[in-house]
Amino acid sequence: MLRLRWFSSILILALTGMLFGCGPIYKTEYAYVPPHSSMGKMCIAQCVQGKSACQQMCEMRKENCRARARQEAHYQYEEYKHEQRREHKDVNKDVNDFDNSFFDCNQSCDCTPTFNACYSACGGQVLERQVCVAFCGK
């Protein structure tokens, strides 16, 4: 019982230290000032299309990754079932226990840097500022 209290106390102290040890977390926000010329504005329309295509391609890559991961999970699950049955053991897992798609396929789709470079190249201005989003009172 004493060990459990000691362990609980250490765990609470560690979690408290981690919480208070966190500094502010910032997010970058952008404001866009379009160019004055009609050519510049047409150029920016192409930047917007490029950003949209970038995001669609990224989402397609993520969906393909998820499909491959689900297929691999199904294969691993079938192998697991076969092995368990061969050894006369219970099958205690299901296919979801083998599905790593959430961790493997959730990379971010950050098309913003390319869009910002395109926007600037078209004569527009990209204004950047850091905004505190968590632990701001530090």
C-alpha angles and dihedrals in degrees: 000000000000091000091052092052091046092050091046091050092050091047093050091048092049093049092047090050091050092049095049092039092064114105124208117299117220134200125201115235124191133210119194126213109193122222118257098233123086089228089056091050091050088049090053090051086061090050089054090050090049092051091049091050090048091053093046092050091048092050090048090051090050092049091049089049091051091049091051091046092050090049091049090047090053090050092048091047092052089049090049092049091048092050093046092050092045088056092042092243130140120265101236100164134067132209092272090066088067098043111105095166094115092059099033101043107039100090112147123258101225106177092151100095092054091045091050092050091049092047091052092046088055090058098263125128124238112204114197129195136172117234123192111235103171140020089013097155093072 
